[in-house]
Amino acid sequence: MGKYLEGNLGRDETVIYEAKMSWFPVVVRFVLLTPLLFICFTVMYGGLTYDIYLSFLFCGCIIFCFLLPAIIDVLCTELGITNKKILGKTGLIRTYVMDSPLNKINNVFVSNGLFGKIFNYGNVIVTTAAQSYKYRFVSDPNFFRAAVMNQIDKFDEEKIKKQAEEIAAATRARYG
């Protein structure tokens, strides 16, 4: 369990499901970007000459700049469902935190492209009455969405059951 999830559990609260982040988008970006940049810079410098070291260095810097946001998203994102709420955190320097009770969740959207459908990852967007929260590169996002919806149903059923028990107890106390 992630540090954020573990540190923000309330009384009588347990983690039902913790979403995992997919490294596949980072790997795909690296695999597609590396040969393309290397070819571009070797052609630009007129073939394989002594400037190849400069090409490697420049390619490495560009690859790092393009991969860094995806790496930060994968390493710095936590998303989980407890029996009472949804917890989420994303970002390294500017962090976005979501701590929303299940009865305040309006909807959970899943979006994924072609590679996301093939390799089972995508974006999860959780909407509340106040704001929308987007989590990128979530592994098995449809399972996460289903788990949230199931937990919301259980939460509502437990709430109704508790209210019914309280009404029954009050009725017994009043009428004997």
SVG drawing of the C-alpha trace seen along z (x, -y; Angstrom):
<svg xmlns="http://www.w3.org/2000/svg" viewBox="-46 -23 81 29">
<polyline fill="none" stroke="black" stroke-width="0.4" points="0.0,0.0 1.2,-3.5 2.4,-6.0 -0.4,-8.4 -3.2,-5.8 -1.8,-4.3 -1.4,-7.6 -4.9,-8.9 -7.0,-6.0 -9.7,-7.0 -11.2,-5.1 -12.6,-1.7 -11.4,-2.2 -9.8,0.5 -8.4,0.3 -10.6,2.3 -8.6,1.8 -5.4,-0.1 -4.9,-1.0 -1.6,-0.2 0.1,-2.5 1.2,-1.1 4.8,-1.5 3.8,-0.6 3.3,-4.2 6.8,-5.1 8.4,-2.1 6.5,-2.8 7.6,-6.5 11.2,-5.4 11.2,-2.7 9.5,-4.9 11.5,-8.1 15.0,-6.8 15.6,-5.4 13.6,-8.3 15.7,-11.0 19.0,-9.1 18.2,-8.8 17.2,-12.5 20.4,-13.7 22.7,-11.5 21.1,-12.6 21.3,-16.2 25.1,-15.9 25.8,-14.2 26.1,-10.6 28.1,-8.7 31.1,-11.0 32.8,-12.2 29.6,-14.2 27.8,-11.0 28.6,-11.6 26.9,-15.0 24.0,-13.3 23.8,-10.7 23.9,-13.4 21.3,-15.6 19.0,-12.6 19.4,-11.6 18.5,-15.0 15.4,-15.2 14.3,-11.7 14.7,-12.5 12.6,-15.7 9.8,-13.8 9.9,-10.8 10.2,-12.7 6.5,-13.8 5.3,-10.2 7.8,-8.8 6.7,-11.3 3.1,-10.3 3.8,-6.7 6.0,-7.0 4.0,-9.8 0.4,-8.7 -1.6,-6.8 -5.2,-5.9 -7.3,-3.7 -10.8,-2.8 -11.6,-2.3 -14.9,-1.1 -15.8,-4.8 -14.1,-7.0 -11.8,-7.3 -8.2,-8.6 -5.9,-9.8 -2.7,-11.8 -0.7,-12.8 2.2,-15.0 5.7,-15.6 6.1,-19.4 2.5,-20.5 0.4,-17.7 -3.3,-17.2 -5.0,-15.3 -8.5,-13.8 -10.2,-12.6 -13.8,-12.2 -16.5,-10.2 -18.2,-7.6 -21.6,-9.3 -20.1,-12.5 -18.8,-10.7 -20.8,-11.7 -19.2,-9.5 -16.0,-7.7 -15.0,-7.9 -12.4,-5.8 -10.6,-6.9 -8.0,-4.9 -6.7,-5.0 -5.7,-2.1 -2.6,-1.0 -4.6,-1.5 -7.2,0.9 -4.7,3.4 -2.4,3.3 -5.2,2.6 -4.3,-0.9 -5.9,-4.3 -7.0,-7.4 -9.4,-7.5 -11.4,-10.7 -13.3,-10.9 -15.9,-13.6 -17.4,-15.0 -19.8,-17.9 -16.8,-20.2 -14.2,-19.1 -12.9,-16.4 -9.7,-14.5 -7.6,-12.8 -5.2,-10.0 -3.1,-8.9 -1.7,-5.5 -3.9,-3.4 -3.6,0.3 -7.0,2.0 -9.0,-1.2 -12.4,0.5 -11.8,2.8 -11.1,-0.3 -14.3,-1.9 -16.3,1.2 -14.8,1.5 -15.7,-2.1 -19.3,-1.6 -19.6,1.7 -18.3,0.0 -20.7,-2.9 -23.6,-0.4 -22.3,1.4 -21.9,-1.9 -25.4,-3.0 -26.8,0.4 -25.0,0.3 -26.2,-3.3 -29.8,-2.3 -29.5,0.8 -28.0,-1.2 -30.9,-3.8 -33.5,-1.0 -31.9,0.5 -31.9,-2.9 -35.6,-3.4 -36.5,0.1 -34.6,-0.5 -36.3,-3.9 -39.7,-2.3 -39.1,0.5 -37.9,-2.0 -41.0,-4.2 -43.7,-1.5 -42.0,1.2"/>
</svg>
